[in-house]
């Protein structure tokens, strides 16, 4: 079977939303599969990150599942069940829970977060294979411009 090469003119006429949607799903699936191979889920990593004063948390204070869900609202997926994910981390001893249902990162959880973060460069390298940094930067700038043109904001 021969795959027809799409011309630049044809590509320029294609809808960005279609391709960004496909890219999003493929990138998330790839990342989550690599994390699963290492024994954790992306939401578990996010929970640890959001509770670590050495990462996303500004104060290291505990948070409820509802507060964590709110904190992650811009990137959590509908199928992500943070209560179930937190339960798995509690069982591993990576989180502790107080009487007010606030989750706290344990020293073992902080070490797990550090260990998980070490996987990110390999995942990034696999995804960026064959893409030079200049092309990647251009793509990011184009996507940011598309977002602004659509009335969105770029952080």
C-alpha positions in Angstrom: 0.0 0.0 0.0 1.4 3.4 -1.0 0.8 6.4 1.2 0.2 9.6 -0.8 2.4 12.5 0.3 0.3 15.6 1.1 1.6 18.8 -0.5 2.4 21.9 1.5 -0.5 23.7 -0.2 -2.9 20.9 0.9 -1.5 20.9 4.4 -1.9 24.7 4.6 -5.6 24.3 3.9 -6.3 21.6 6.5 -7.9 22.5 9.8 -5.5 23.0 12.7 -8.1 21.9 15.2 -8.3 18.4 13.6 -4.5 17.9 13.8 -4.0 19.4 17.2 -6.8 17.1 18.5 -5.1 14.0 17.0 -1.8 15.2 18.3 -3.2 15.7 21.8 -4.7 12.3 22.0 -1.6 10.6 20.6 0.8 12.4 22.9 -1.3 11.8 26.0 -1.6 8.1 25.1 2.1 7.7 24.5 3.1 9.5 27.7 0.6 7.6 29.8 1.8 4.3 28.4 5.4 5.0 29.2 4.4 6.0 32.7 2.4 2.9 33.2 5.4 0.8 32.1 7.2 2.4 35.1 4.3 1.6 37.5 2.5 4.9 37.9 -0.2 7.0 36.3 -0.1 10.5 35.0 -2.7 11.6 37.5 -0.7 10.1 40.4 2.4 12.0 39.2 0.2 15.2 39.1 -1.1 14.6 42.6 2.5 14.2 44.0 3.6 17.3 42.1 0.7 19.4 43.3 1.4 18.5 46.9 5.2 19.0 46.7 6.7 22.3 47.9 9.6 21.4 45.7 7.4 21.4 42.6 3.9 22.9 42.0 2.7 23.6 45.6 3.7 27.0 46.8 3.4 26.1 50.5 3.5 22.3 50.7 0.1 22.4 52.6 -2.2 19.4 52.3 -5.2 19.6 50.0 -8.5 17.7 49.6 -9.2 15.7 46.5 -11.7 18.5 45.5 -9.0 21.1 45.9 -6.6 19.1 43.9 -9.2 18.6 41.2 -9.7 22.4 41.1 -5.9 23.0 40.9 -5.6 20.5 38.0 -8.7 21.7 36.2 -6.8 22.9 33.1 -5.2 19.6 32.4 -7.0 16.8 34.1 -9.0 14.5 31.8 -12.6 13.6 32.3 -11.7 9.9 32.9 -9.2 10.7 35.6 -10.6 9.7 39.0 -8.4 11.5 41.5 -10.0 9.8 44.5 -9.0 6.4 43.2 -5.6 7.6 42.2 -5.0 9.1 45.6 -6.1 5.9 47.2 -3.3 4.1 45.4 -0.8 6.6 46.6 -2.1 6.3 50.2 -1.7 2.5 50.0 1.9 2.9 48.8 2.6 5.3 51.7 3.4 8.2 49.3 0.5 10.3 50.7 -1.0 10.6 54.1 -4.5 11.8 54.9 -5.5 13.8 58.0 -8.9 13.9 59.8 -10.1 16.7 57.5 -9.4 14.5 54.4 -6.5 16.6 53.3 -3.8 14.7 51.5 -0.2 15.3 52.4 3.0 14.3 50.6 5.2 11.9 52.7 9.0 11.8 52.4 8.5 8.5 50.4 6.1 10.3 48.1 8.5 13.1 47.6 11.2 10.6 46.6 8.7 8.9 44.3 7.9 12.3 42.6 11.6 12.8 42.1 12.0 9.3 40.6 9.0 9.8 38.3 10.3 13.1 37.1 13.5 11.4 36.0 11.4 9.6 33.3 10.3 12.8 31.6 13.5 13.5 29.6 13.3 10.0 27.9 9.6 10.5 27.1 10.3 13.9 25.7 13.3 12.6 23.7 11.2 9.8 22.1 8.4 12.3 21.2 10.9 14.8 19.7 12.9 12.2 17.7 13.5 13.7 14.2 12.3 17.2 15.2 14.9 19.8 15.6 14.5 22.5 18.3 14.0 25.3 15.8 11.1 23.5 14.1 9.6 22.7 17.5 9.9 26.3 18.6 8.3 27.5 15.3 5.4 25.0 15.9 4.9 26.3 19.4 4.8 29.9 18.2 2.3 29.0 15.5 0.1 27.2 18.0 0.2 30.2 20.4 -0.7 32.5 17.6 -3.6 30.3 16.6 -4.8 30.4 20.2 -4.6 34.2 20.4 -6.3 34.5 17.0 -9.2 32.3 18.3 -9.6 34.7 21.3 -7.7 32.5 23.8 -4.9 33.4 26.1 -1.4 32.1 26.1 0.2 31.8 29.6 
